[in-house]
Amino acid sequence: MDREEIITKITEELNVCEEYLKREARLDFVLRILEDLMDEVQEARKKNILLGELEERVRILYHRASTLVALIEQGVKK
């Protein structure tokens, strides 16, 4: 896969994740996708393919999803 294909794939998956996060839906699924994307970003790095802003978006969305899951779990436990 070349750089443009990687960028397109990651961007499409990030857009899907953002939509689910807006609705606070399917968060476990979103976390799984984002974990896979983090792995893909690391693999791209090993091939000297730098993704810059996309890498940052993946991390930010992952932390947002993790936080939402934690908040929901706290609300359920109360």
PyMOL commands that set and color helices and strands:
alter all, ss='L'
color gray80, all
select helices_A, chain A and resi 3-23+27-46+53-77
alter helices_A, ss='H'
color red, helices_A
deselect
rebuild
show_as cartoon
